[in-house]
Amino acid sequence: MLQFLIRRLIGAVVIMFLIGAFTFFLFYTVPQDFAALSCGKNCSPENLAVIRENLGLDKPITTQFWEFMSGIVAGRDFPQGHCSAPCLGVSFDSGNFVWDSIVDRFPLTLSLTVGGLVIFLTLGLGSGLLAAWKRGTVIDKLVSGASIVLSSFQIYLLGPIVLGILVYSTGIMENPKYHPFTENPATWALGLLIPWAVMATIFTAQYTRMSRSTMIEQLQEEHVRTARAKGMSQRFVFFRYAWRGSLIPIVTILGIDLSALLGGAVVTEFTFDLPGLGRLAVDSSLTKDLPLTMGIMLFGAFFILILNIIVDLAYAYIDPRVRLS
């Protein structure tokens, strides 16, 4: 297991380097004067020359690439001061360090992801297992029908409906707002309750159908039939043998969903006007703030790689056959 983990970590480092190289040359080889973007309108030639020098754009492209990659590991010096590792450059628009902007926005996106994850996993897996346990009954049909209906909704449709009912019409709740967890956990949860509920509604339907179908498939496996033939109780076979095997495809999809959510829940943050990482990514694209866009892309790629490693480790824990191989 340790050797497997070391190989995956080395592979992740290589992939991150390749992604960083591809992203850098993709952006910095386009025919665009980034100094002019940073300088803005009515920019004098003198200011333009100073900005180009400060950004290092007067250096060869290979030197710029080396400074960019080495800055991620060891940090860099800018006219604004020293940028500690991991240094992803300076924003053209705000003049702040890219890493500081990402760190400032990430707690909100992380809060959205974790809260929604707890709710939709609990409801989705629970209702899916219930439907599989009561297969063919009224309960199964009700759960399956509700999941089909709810899966047709989208966050940008369901979100305004919920806001209109709970916030604007009845005033039962206030507009979603982020409060740091360390200041007041109750206020933190209450401020994000509506986005969590909307996200959970969409994702619960998906995980309900998936957990039900994978559970029913596992119940037809030979090792499950063998356990039944040995006289084990239906409840024991259901939870000890079938449930564990049904988690593998769910873990796969969960890793993909978490990567997307942590990389930036763009639709959710725009729907509820929350200044998270996804909102920052869109704003940086609109203002052509390429260092900030690159930084967010690399940050999202990092989480995708880490979560893929975690998913592989989860496979080994869930399925002994993977662990033995």
N, C-alpha and C positions, 0 to 999 in steps of 0.2 A: 504493500500500500504506500509506504514511504517513497519507494522508487517511482511509483506511478505519479505521486504528487510532485516530486522533484522534476520529472520529465514534463509534466503539464505546466509547471511554473516557468521552466526554461522556455518552453514553447510559447507561453504567454508573453514573455519578455521580447522574444524575436518578433512575434506578431505585432506587438505594440510599436516596436521600432519600424516595421514595415508600414504600419498604418500612419505613423507620424511622418515618415518620409513621403508617402503617397499624398497625404493631406497637404503637407508643406508645398511640394512641387505643383500640386493641383491648383492651389490658390496663388502662389507667388510667380507662376509662369504665365498667368493670364495678362493680357495687354491692358493693365490698369495702373495708374499712378497712385499708389497708396498714400504717399505724402500729401497729395492734393486732397484725398479723402479726409485725412486727418486735419489738414489745415482749414478746410471749409471754404466758404465763399469769400470773395474779395481778399484773397490771400496774395501777399506781395512775394516777389521772387526771393527776397532775402529770407522771409519766414519759411518759405517752401524749402530752401536749401538747408536751413537749420533743422527743420523737421526731418528731412531726408537723412541728414547725418545722425540725428538722435535715434532714429528708427533703424539705422544701419543699412538703409536701402542703397547707399552709395558703395557698398562692398560687393564683391563677387557673390553670386548665388550660392556657391559651395560654402563660402565663409558664413553667409547668413544661415544656411542649413546647419552647419556645425554649431554655431552659437545657439540656435534654437534647440537642438537636441541636447547639447551639453547643459543648457539652462534648465532643462527638465530634471536633470540629475544633480547638478551642482549649483544652480542659481545663476543670475546674470546681474550686471550693473547697468542701470539706465540713468538718464538725467534726473528722473524722479526719485532715484535712490536705488538701493540694492533689492533685487527681487529674489527672495529665497526660493529654494527648490521645494516643490516642483514649479518652476517658472514657465509660464505659457505665453509670456509676452505682455505687451501693454495695449490696452484698448484704444483704438483710434478715436472713438466717440467721447469717452469719459476721461481718458488719460489714466485710469486706474489699472492696477495689475489684474490680468485676466483671472488668475487663480483666486484673488480676493473676491472678485465679482461672483465667481462660481460658488465659493464657500459661503458667501452671503445669501445666495438664493437656494442652495441645496437643502437646508433644513426643512423648508416648506415642502419641497418635492418629496423628500424622505418621509415627512409626516403624512402626506397624502398617500404615499405608497404603503407604508406600514399599517396605517389605520384601515385603509380599504382592503389590504391583504388579509388581515385578521378577520374582518367581517365576511368577505366573500368566500374565503376558504372554509370558515366554520359553517356558514349556511349552505354553500355549494356542495361540499363533501357530505355534510350531514343529510341534506335532502336527497342527494343522489344515492347514498347508501340505503336510506329509508325506502326509496322507490325500488331499488334492486331487491331489498328484503321482502317488500310487499308486491313483487312483480305480478302484474295481471290483475291487481285489485283496484278499487276505486282510488285509493291513495296514490298508487303508481300513476294512474291516468291523470289525476289532478296535478301532481308534481311535474309530470312530463309536459302536460299542456301549458302549465304556467311558465315553465322554462322556455318553451318554444315562443310564447307570446313576448316574454321579457327580452329574449335574445334579439328580437326585431327592433328594439329601441336602441338609440344612440345617445351618448352623453350630451351632445349639442342639442338634442331634441328634448330629452327627459329633464335636463338641468333647468332650462328656463321654465318648464311647467312646474317643477317643484318649487323654484324660487317664487313664481307667481302666486302659488297657493300658500306657502308657508311664510313668505316674507312680505310680499307686496299687498296681497289681499287680506289675509287674516292677521298678519303681524305676530304670529306665534313665535317666530325666530327672527334673528337678525341676519344681515348679509354675512356670508362666509368671510372670515378674517383669520389671519394667522397670528397666533400668540405663541411665543417660545414655550416649550414644554417645561423648561427649568423654572420659569416664572410662576406659572400656575397650571398644573396638569388639567384641572377641570375646565378652565377657560380655553386651553389649547384644544381639548376634545370637542367642546361645544362650538367653537369657531369653525371647525372642519367637519362637523357632523353631517351637514347637507351634502358636501362633495363626497364624503365617504359613503353615504347612503345611495347616492346616484351611481357611483362607481361599483358598489357592491351589487346593486340591482343588475347591472349589465353583466358583470363577471360571474355572479352567482348562477345565472342561467346557463352560461357556458360550462362551468364546472359541475353543475348538477347533471347535465346531459352526459358529460364525459365520464364522471364517476359512476353513473348508472350503467352506461354501456360497457365500460371496462370491468365493472364488478360482475355483470352478467356473463361476460366472456370468460372471466377467471373461474366462475362457478362451473364451467364446462371442461376445465382442464383436468388432465388425468390424475394429478396429485390430489386434487380436491375430491374427485370421485373415489379415489383410494381411501382417503381419510373418512369419507362417509361409509364406505364398505367395512371399515374397521369398527364401526359403531360409534364414532364420535358424534356429539350432538351437533345439530344444525347451527346453533349459535357459535359454538367453538370453531367449527370449520369455516364459518362465514368471516369471523374476525381474525382468526389465527392464520389461516391459509389464503383465502381468497382476497381479503382486504389488502393485505400487504403487497401481493402481486399486482393489484389494480393501481397501485400508486405510481408505478414506473412511468406510464405515459402522462399522468397528471403532473409529475415532477418535471418532465420535459417541457410541457406547455407553460408551467409556472415559471420556469427559468426564462423563457422567452418574454412572457408578460412582465416579469419583474425588470428585465433589461430595458424594455420599452418605457416602463413607468419611471424607473430611476434615471434613465437618460433624459427624461423630460416629458411630463404629462401635458403636452401642448394643449390638447382639446379641453381637458379638465380645467387647466389654469386659465385659459381664455374664457371659458364658459362662466366661471365664477369670479373672474377678475382677480386672480391670485398671482402675485409676482414671484413665481417659482422659476426653476431652471428652464422649463419648456418655453415660458413666456420670454425669458432672456434670450433663448436661441432664436426665436422669431424676430424679436426686436433687433438683434445683432445682424440678422440677414437683411432686414429692411433698411438699416442704416449702412450696410456694406462694411460692417465692423469685422473684418476678416480675422484678426487675431482672436477676438472673442468667439467667433464662430468655430474656428479651428480648435480652440481650447475646449469648447463644449462637446465637439465631435470626439476628441481624444478622451475626454472624461466619460462620455457614454460608451465608447469602445472598451475602456478599462473595465467598466462594470459588466459589460457583456462577457468579457473573457473570465472575470472572476466568478460570475454566476455560472458559467459553463463548467468551470472546475468544481464548484460546489455541487452542481447537478450530477456530475460524474461520481463524486464521492457519495452522494445520496444513493445513486444506483447501487454502489457496492454495499452500502449499509442495508438497503431494502432487500436486494436479491443476492443470496449467497452464491449463485452461479456466476455472477459478475465478479464477486470478490475472489472466488477461486481461480477465475481465468486471468 
